[in-house]
Amino acid sequence: MENPRIPNITLKSFRHLGGSGLARITEGSVLAVKKALRHKEFENTMKYIHRTDFQDPESFDVATAISVDEIKHLAEVGFQKFDESNGIHVYRRPKRFGN
């Protein structure tokens, strides 16, 4: 059975999907999305950002580090420091499209 919404998919649909995905990856960086989509006005960019939930804890990969080498490795693979407790550094990065 064919999905009746398939004929309604346009190039604009893919653009919106990409913009929303970029907003999620960059945790809502308006400037990054604005630049990637070549918008002149922030209002246009906000259409992509306001629909994305950035606080969902399941949307992040989390890792911990104790040594300097572990910290360097996490920084190299895109993690950002989130917290620290008793000498244990907690890092996180947004999951990318379910990876």
Secondary structure as GFF3:
##gff-version 3
##sequence-region A 1 99
A	DSSP	three_ten_helix	6	8	.	.	.	ID=ss1
A	DSSP	alpha_helix	11	25	.	.	.	ID=ss2
A	DSSP	alpha_helix	30	37	.	.	.	ID=ss3
A	DSSP	alpha_helix	42	49	.	.	.	ID=ss4
A	DSSP	three_ten_helix	57	59	.	.	.	ID=ss5
A	DSSP	beta_strand	60	65	.	.	.	ID=ss6
A	DSSP	alpha_helix	68	76	.	.	.	ID=ss7
A	DSSP	beta_strand	80	85	.	.	.	ID=ss8
A	DSSP	beta_strand	88	94	.	.	.	ID=ss9
###
